[in-house]
């Protein structure tokens, strides 16, 4: 669950993050691989160069008539003639005879450490290549071999050294260029990937905008041409919307048919009651009226049940409230009405008739008991997104308050019962609050009564919000 919450909610962002992460990892691994291969190749070439120079020195040095070393190797590299360059060649006699040595001008008075054969053994060609240091601490790669010179068994040690700093500088320069090119290539690849992904996901974005227009009531189906990969999805969504619309229309038609079929018999009973004896007429009239109210009540419940889950049903809260407030101000000129709306009042996922029934009864009840002021406040609760479920859908709290006498705590629960009137001094049937409660609950909403800070009654309904 926690891992899912950390994932980007946008599909494009999720694909971009995965593609970018993979590109960075791939380029990093490729960079290390190329650098490793280049360094290995450079070191191999460096060793081959030292070995070639070594045999050039061997071919240029010999013993004179007195058994002394002689020769002037020409290696074609100026670094062997530059003091302290780190590039040296050295030839000396191995054995107990007096020291005899030839060396390049670049060596000067420096010496080059010679490791034992245990740490740097000779190969089958009697050569060895090892890393050493000169007397100044400069690191060298040395190619060494021993050759038999002269007829008396003199053995000469030949060494050619190259500065490791030059090798490392070459690898470092290549590394900087490689990093620069990989960064340029990586940034270009990420941009191309981003453009390709965003372009490829544009049809999904078009579907999202089309669904928003459907929820807003601007269109009734997904319109336009889509790629064949998602064309079946758009077809299924359109079929679902059309099926939902047919169900709603069928429910409306059945509700209307039932209303018309019962309207005439009830009207006949009411008319017949006028010709009966007073006691009988009152009884028939009361029962026929009760039948009429019950039929209307359950017809409304059937209609609401058929529409409450439809994405096409919505009502503009702000316009509806403003229209009802204007009506109430004309009917109650002595009462001040205050409407407190947020900057962006969300629409309600309800039929406009039901919204007007709820808000009209709330305003009428408040106006009846108010002594001078009625206040209406709106507050959205929960996140208003398309991801909301029926169990955790966003709601809109609408409060209507007055400065009248209010109710005691023990009266609040009784006030919501159908036909219950707590004060007979005011005209009415006692159905207002119960109608508010019944319609609100049919839409999975709720009603709460309390004491207003104006001093009178506060009626708050929570109604479902139409997702954006």
PEMO-V942302 format. One record per run of one state. SS is the DSSP state (A for helix, B for strand, O for the rest). FROM is the first residue (numbers start at 1). TO is the last residue. Records with the same first field share a line. If there is no record, write none. Layout:
BEGIN
SS=FROM-TO ; FROM-TO
END
This chain:
BEGIN
O=1-1 ; 7-10 ; 61-61 ; 64-68 ; 71-77 ; 82-87 ; 95-100 ; 104-104 ; 108-111 ; 113-126 ; 135-138 ; 150-153 ; 201-201 ; 216-227 ; 274-277 ; 308-314 ; 316-316 ; 332-335 ; 341-347 ; 349-351 ; 370-372 ; 382-394 ; 403-408 ; 416-431 ; 443-445 ; 452-456 ; 466-468
A=2-6 ; 11-60 ; 78-81 ; 105-107 ; 164-200 ; 202-215 ; 228-273 ; 278-307 ; 317-331 ; 352-369 ; 409-415 ; 432-442
B=62-63 ; 69-70 ; 88-94 ; 101-103 ; 112-112 ; 127-134 ; 139-149 ; 154-163 ; 315-315 ; 336-340 ; 348-348 ; 373-381 ; 395-402 ; 446-451 ; 457-465
END
